[in-house]
Amino acid sequence: MNVRGIKRVYFVGIGGIGMSALARFFNERGAVVSGYDKTETELTRHLVNEGMGVHYTDDAQLVDKEAELVVYTPAIPKDHKELNWYRNNNYPVYKRSDVLQWITESMFAITVAGTHGKTTISTTTAYLLRETNYGCNAFLGGISVNYDRNYWSSDNDTAVIEADEYDRSFLKLRPDIAVLTSIDPDHLDIYGTAEEMEAAFIAYTKNIKPGGTLLVKHGLHRQADLKGPNTVTYSLQNNAADIYADNIVQKNGGYIFDVVAGNWKVEGLHLQIGGMHNVENAVAAVAVTQMLGIDSGAVRKALVGFKGIKRRFEYLVKTDKVVYIDDYAHHPAELAALIKSAKTLFPGRRCVVAFQPHLFSRTRDLADGFAQSLDMADEVILLDIYPARELPMAGITSQTIADKMLNPAHTILSKEGLLEYVKSAPIDLFITAGAGDIDKLTEPIKNILANK
């Protein structure tokens, strides 16, 4: 389908991070955009302020009956009245991934996939393309702190797209440059086994356009099975990779480093967000800029101004007395990277982590990994599991993780109990982590810690 000619679009689930980016894409191209979502959020309020119509009641009387395209997210339940009305009346109904497929087919597409790191790499890449005046259309799974947006446009027919593995959505994309960060097990409620998930990531690499490039993290499990027409590897510091970071110096909660390849080098890069994993993410983003032929001096000048992504190692309080970091980490590997980076950046401080598990199935499948990662902290507070799209599972609670932890300094608290803890406990390094609604606590925690 030609997305450029569409004049009216209706989104079922318009407030999702990926859906809202597409809504903004059509809205900025002059289409009439409206949609439904379950609850009002800051993001949906932004969409309304930008001229889109949003309502929060599942009512077929409220839909746009003149819509030329209906887009839905797989998170929408099968009994949704509005979605079924459109289907029963033979409207063109497509998943979000279908629309992203059309965009990748009509533009030079840079897609970023992987169990972790994809939001940071896609946002860093899109930011660098924008700030160096190369330009791109960015479809992101997080909110850029620099622009307070998850989408921006450009006259350049280049798209940077976060490739979501949930529901196998990313298998519809047709990239020119495909980035692959990791293939660790996740979403086993969808894939069933780690092997099935790995097979999906392998299939993702087979969809690269002829002559395109796979940029893959060096040393991934089953790397020999990946199928890019041209394959380039990247790493944090392993010089066996084609592209890697060198001369890394830690400074003021950030890093100065070089990115080195066989036939080029970008020296003196300055990243002002924490976490060594974010240096590795920056290596991938800088690599993409060099594949596109962007001047290294312009990249160096741009990167220093990058402020990161909301809820990705985001400093909410950073003073001599207390550091408060918020992060979206919801997988054991992400938690481990988060805790390790925070303790390395702020040695000598007592690291307290408040973690809200996301999904009963993920807690069940990865409980051992969560326990091992959380054991790295000095103290852990567990909130109840955020169910998202799932119903409770017998015997699976936050206690499932707690029972496997070796560090005795852990407790399970309510959200109210967490706020009371923050008020009363001595804190100099505090982290909130999780993909559920723990983000609603960040502002009150920030205010408590900033005024202690």
PEZI-V751290 format. One record per residue. N is the residue number from 1. OMEGA is omega in degrees with one decimal (* if undefined). D_CENTER is the distance of its C-alpha to the mean C-alpha in whole Angstrom. Layout:
# PEZI-V751290
{{N | OMEGA | D_CENTER} {N | OMEGA | D_CENTER}}
This chain:
# PEZI-V751290
{{1 | 177.3 | 27} {2 | -175.4 | 27} {3 | -175.0 | 25} {4 | -175.1 | 27} {5 | -174.5 | 30} {6 | -174.6 | 28} {7 | 179.0 | 29} {8 | -177.8 | 28} {9 | 176.8 | 25} {10 | -177.2 | 24} {11 | 174.4 | 21} {12 | -171.7 | 21} {13 | -171.4 | 18} {14 | -174.6 | 18} {15 | 177.0 | 16} {16 | -174.7 | 12} {17 | 178.3 | 9} {18 | 179.9 | 10} {19 | -178.1 | 14} {20 | 175.8 | 14} {21 | 177.2 | 13} {22 | 177.8 | 16} {23 | 178.7 | 18} {24 | 177.7 | 18} {25 | -179.0 | 19} {26 | -178.7 | 22} {27 | -179.0 | 23} {28 | 175.8 | 23} {29 | 171.9 | 25} {30 | 178.1 | 28} {31 | 171.6 | 27} {32 | -174.3 | 28} {33 | 175.7 | 24} {34 | -179.5 | 25} {35 | 179.9 | 23} {36 | 162.6 | 23} {37 | -172.6 | 20} {38 | -177.4 | 21} {39 | 175.3 | 21} {40 | 178.5 | 21} {41 | 175.5 | 18} {42 | -179.2 | 18} {43 | 178.9 | 16} {44 | 176.5 | 18} {45 | 175.0 | 21} {46 | -179.3 | 20} {47 | 178.4 | 20} {48 | 178.8 | 23} {49 | 178.4 | 24} {50 | 173.6 | 23} {51 | 179.7 | 26} {52 | 178.4 | 24} {53 | -179.0 | 26} {54 | 172.4 | 24} {55 | -168.3 | 26} {56 | 176.3 | 25} {57 | 178.9 | 28} {58 | -173.0 | 28} {59 | -177.1 | 31} {60 | 177.4 | 32} {61 | -174.6 | 34} {62 | -176.2 | 32} {63 | 174.6 | 30} {64 | -176.0 | 30} {65 | 177.5 | 33} {66 | -177.5 | 33} {67 | 176.3 | 30} {68 | -179.5 | 30} {69 | 175.8 | 26} {70 | -177.0 | 25} {71 | 178.6 | 21} {72 | 176.9 | 19} {73 | 179.0 | 16} {74 | 177.4 | 17} {75 | -180.0 | 17} {76 | -179.3 | 20} {77 | -175.6 | 23} {78 | -177.9 | 26} {79 | -177.5 | 28} {80 | -172.9 | 27} {81 | -176.1 | 30} {82 | -179.3 | 28} {83 | -179.8 | 27} {84 | 175.8 | 30} {85 | 178.5 | 32} {86 | -180.0 | 30} {87 | -177.6 | 31} {88 | 179.6 | 34} {89 | 170.1 | 35} {90 | 172.0 | 34} {91 | 175.4 | 31} {92 | -175.5 | 29} {93 | -176.7 | 26} {94 | 172.4 | 23} {95 | 174.5 | 19} {96 | -177.8 | 16} {97 | 177.0 | 16} {98 | -179.4 | 20} {99 | 176.7 | 19} {100 | 176.0 | 16} {101 | 179.6 | 19} {102 | -179.9 | 22} {103 | 179.6 | 20} {104 | 179.1 | 19} {105 | -175.4 | 23} {106 | -179.6 | 24} {107 | 167.7 | 22} {108 | -168.2 | 21} {109 | 172.4 | 18} {110 | -178.1 | 15} {111 | -176.8 | 13} {112 | -178.7 | 10} {113 | 178.1 | 10} {114 | -178.2 | 10} {115 | 176.1 | 9} {116 | 174.9 | 7} {117 | -172.0 | 7} {118 | 179.0 | 6} {119 | -178.8 | 3} {120 | -179.0 | 6} {121 | -178.7 | 9} {122 | 179.9 | 8} {123 | 178.1 | 9} {124 | 179.7 | 11} {125 | -178.4 | 13} {126 | 177.1 | 13} {127 | -179.0 | 15} {128 | 178.8 | 17} {129 | 179.5 | 18} {130 | -173.6 | 19} {131 | 175.2 | 21} {132 | 179.6 | 23} {133 | 171.2 | 24} {134 | 174.7 | 23} {135 | 175.2 | 21} {136 | 169.1 | 18} {137 | -172.1 | 17} {138 | 177.1 | 13} {139 | -166.2 | 11} {140 | 178.4 | 7} {141 | 177.6 | 5} {142 | -179.0 | 5} {143 | 176.8 | 9} {144 | 178.2 | 11} {145 | -178.7 | 13} {146 | -172.7 | 16} {147 | -175.9 | 16} {148 | -177.9 | 15} {149 | 173.5 | 13} {150 | 177.4 | 10} {151 | 165.2 | 13} {152 | -171.8 | 16} {153 | -179.6 | 19} {154 | 173.3 | 22} {155 | 177.1 | 25} {156 | -178.8 | 24} {157 | 174.6 | 23} {158 | 178.8 | 20} {159 | 170.2 | 17} {160 | -171.0 | 13} {161 | 170.4 | 11} {162 | -173.9 | 8} {163 | -172.9 | 10} {164 | -179.5 | 9} {165 | 179.5 | 11} {166 | 178.8 | 12} {167 | 179.5 | 16} {168 | -175.8 | 16} {169 | -172.6 | 15} {170 | -177.9 | 14} {171 | 177.5 | 17} {172 | -174.5 | 19} {173 | 179.4 | 17} {174 | -173.7 | 20} {175 | 167.1 | 18} {176 | 171.1 | 21} {177 | 179.0 | 18} {178 | 176.2 | 16} {179 | 176.1 | 14} {180 | -172.1 | 13} {181 | -172.4 | 12} {182 | 176.4 | 13} {183 | 178.5 | 15} {184 | -179.0 | 15} {185 | 173.4 | 16} {186 | 180.0 | 14} {187 | -179.6 | 15} {188 | 170.8 | 18} {189 | 177.7 | 19} {190 | -170.8 | 19} {191 | 179.1 | 20} {192 | -179.3 | 22} {193 | 176.7 | 22} {194 | -178.9 | 21} {195 | 178.8 | 23} {196 | 178.5 | 22} {197 | 176.5 | 18} {198 | 179.4 | 19} {199 | 178.9 | 21} {200 | 177.8 | 19} {201 | 175.2 | 17} {202 | 178.5 | 20} {203 | 177.0 | 21} {204 | -178.0 | 18} {205 | 178.8 | 20} {206 | -176.7 | 23} {207 | 178.3 | 21} {208 | -178.8 | 21} {209 | 178.6 | 24} {210 | -179.3 | 27} {211 | -178.6 | 28} {212 | -173.2 | 24} {213 | 169.5 | 22} {214 | 174.3 | 20} {215 | -169.8 | 18} {216 | 177.5 | 17} {217 | -177.8 | 17} {218 | 172.4 | 21} {219 | 178.2 | 22} {220 | 171.8 | 20} {221 | 179.2 | 21} {222 | -179.4 | 23} {223 | -179.3 | 23} {224 | -178.6 | 26} {225 | -178.7 | 25} {226 | -162.8 | 23} {227 | -179.7 | 24} {228 | 176.3 | 23} {229 | 172.1 | 26} {230 | -176.9 | 26} {231 | 177.8 | 24} {232 | -179.9 | 23} {233 | 175.8 | 21} {234 | -179.3 | 19} {235 | 173.6 | 19} {236 | -176.0 | 19} {237 | -176.2 | 23} {238 | -176.4 | 25} {239 | 169.9 | 27} {240 | 175.9 | 28} {241 | 178.1 | 24} {242 | -177.5 | 25} {243 | -176.4 | 23} {244 | 177.8 | 22} {245 | 179.0 | 22} {246 | 177.4 | 26} {247 | -178.3 | 28} {248 | 177.1 | 25} {249 | 178.7 | 26} {250 | -177.7 | 24} {251 | 174.2 | 25} {252 | 179.4 | 25} {253 | 177.4 | 21} {254 | -172.6 | 20} {255 | 168.1 | 21} {256 | -174.8 | 24} {257 | 173.0 | 24} {258 | 169.2 | 25} {259 | -170.4 | 23} {260 | 172.6 | 26} {261 | -176.7 | 27} {262 | -174.4 | 30} {263 | 175.4 | 31} {264 | 178.0 | 29} {265 | 172.5 | 28} {266 | -172.0 | 26} {267 | 170.6 | 27} {268 | 177.1 | 27} {269 | -178.7 | 23} {270 | 178.0 | 22} {271 | -173.2 | 18} {272 | 173.4 | 19} {273 | -172.7 | 16} {274 | 175.0 | 16} {275 | 177.8 | 15} {276 | 176.3 | 17} {277 | 177.5 | 14} {278 | 170.3 | 13} {279 | 177.7 | 16} {280 | 176.7 | 15} {281 | 178.4 | 12} {282 | 176.5 | 14} {283 | -179.8 | 17} {284 | -179.0 | 15} {285 | 177.8 | 15} {286 | 177.7 | 18} {287 | 178.7 | 19} {288 | 179.6 | 18} {289 | -179.3 | 20} {290 | 173.3 | 23} {291 | 180.0 | 23} {292 | 177.3 | 23} {293 | -179.4 | 26} {294 | -178.1 | 25} {295 | -175.7 | 27} {296 | 177.7 | 26} {297 | 178.0 | 28} {298 | 177.7 | 25} {299 | 179.4 | 22} {300 | -179.2 | 24} {301 | -177.2 | 25} {302 | -171.3 | 21} {303 | -177.3 | 19} {304 | -179.4 | 21} {305 | -177.3 | 20} {306 | -175.6 | 16} {307 | 175.3 | 15} {308 | -176.0 | 11} {309 | 176.7 | 9} {310 | 178.4 | 10} {311 | 171.0 | 9} {312 | -174.0 | 8} {313 | -176.3 | 12} {314 | 176.1 | 13} {315 | 176.7 | 17} {316 | 170.0 | 18} {317 | 179.5 | 22} {318 | 179.8 | 23} {319 | 176.7 | 27} {320 | -176.2 | 30} {321 | -173.3 | 30} {322 | 173.0 | 26} {323 | 177.5 | 23} {324 | -178.0 | 20} {325 | 174.6 | 16} {326 | -175.9 | 14} {327 | -178.3 | 10} {328 | -172.8 | 8} {329 | -179.5 | 9} {330 | 178.3 | 11} {331 | -178.1 | 12} {332 | -179.2 | 15} {333 | 178.0 | 14} {334 | 178.0 | 11} {335 | -179.8 | 14} {336 | 179.5 | 17} {337 | -179.7 | 15} {338 | -176.2 | 14} {339 | 179.3 | 18} {340 | -178.7 | 19} {341 | -179.0 | 18} {342 | -179.0 | 19} {343 | 177.8 | 23} {344 | -178.7 | 23} {345 | -175.5 | 22} {346 | -178.0 | 25} {347 | 178.5 | 27} {348 | 177.4 | 30} {349 | -179.4 | 28} {350 | -172.7 | 28} {351 | 177.4 | 24} {352 | -177.9 | 23} {353 | 170.7 | 20} {354 | -172.9 | 20} {355 | 174.3 | 17} {356 | 177.9 | 17} {357 | -177.1 | 16} {358 | -180.0 | 14} {359 | 174.8 | 17} {360 | -176.9 | 20} {361 | 179.2 | 20} {362 | 177.4 | 17} {363 | 178.5 | 19} {364 | -173.0 | 22} {365 | -170.5 | 21} {366 | -175.7 | 19} {367 | 179.4 | 22} {368 | -179.9 | 23} {369 | 177.3 | 20} {370 | -179.1 | 19} {371 | -179.5 | 23} {372 | -179.6 | 23} {373 | -178.1 | 20} {374 | 176.5 | 21} {375 | 179.1 | 24} {376 | -179.8 | 23} {377 | 176.4 | 23} {378 | 177.0 | 27} {379 | -176.9 | 26} {380 | 172.0 | 24} {381 | 178.5 | 24} {382 | 169.7 | 22} {383 | 176.2 | 22} {384 | 179.5 | 22} {385 | 173.1 | 20} {386 | -170.5 | 18} {387 | -174.9 | 19} {388 | -174.4 | 16} {389 | -170.7 | 18} {390 | 169.4 | 20} {391 | 179.2 | 24} {392 | 176.3 | 25} {393 | -177.6 | 26} {394 | 174.9 | 30} {395 | -179.0 | 30} {396 | 176.8 | 26} {397 | 175.7 | 25} {398 | 176.3 | 23} {399 | 177.4 | 27} {400 | 177.0 | 26} {401 | -177.2 | 24} {402 | -178.1 | 26} {403 | -177.9 | 29} {404 | -177.5 | 28} {405 | 176.6 | 27} {406 | 178.9 | 30} {407 | -177.7 | 29} {408 | -177.1 | 31} {409 | 176.6 | 30} {410 | 179.1 | 28} {411 | 175.5 | 28} {412 | -177.7 | 27} {413 | 168.1 | 27} {414 | 176.8 | 26} {415 | 178.3 | 24} {416 | 178.4 | 27} {417 | 177.8 | 28} {418 | 179.3 | 25} {419 | 177.1 | 26} {420 | 177.6 | 30} {421 | -177.6 | 29} {422 | 179.8 | 27} {423 | -168.7 | 30} {424 | -172.9 | 33} {425 | 172.0 | 31} {426 | -174.0 | 32} {427 | 171.0 | 28} {428 | 173.3 | 27} {429 | -173.8 | 24} {430 | -179.4 | 22} {431 | 165.7 | 18} {432 | -176.4 | 16} {433 | 176.8 | 13} {434 | -176.2 | 12} {435 | -178.8 | 10} {436 | -178.7 | 13} {437 | 175.2 | 15} {438 | 179.4 | 16} {439 | 178.0 | 14} {440 | 179.3 | 18} {441 | -171.2 | 20} {442 | -178.2 | 18} {443 | 176.7 | 21} {444 | 177.9 | 24} {445 | 178.1 | 23} {446 | -178.7 | 22} {447 | 178.6 | 26} {448 | -175.6 | 27} {449 | -178.5 | 26} {450 | -175.9 | 27} {451 | -179.4 | 31} {452 | * | 32}}
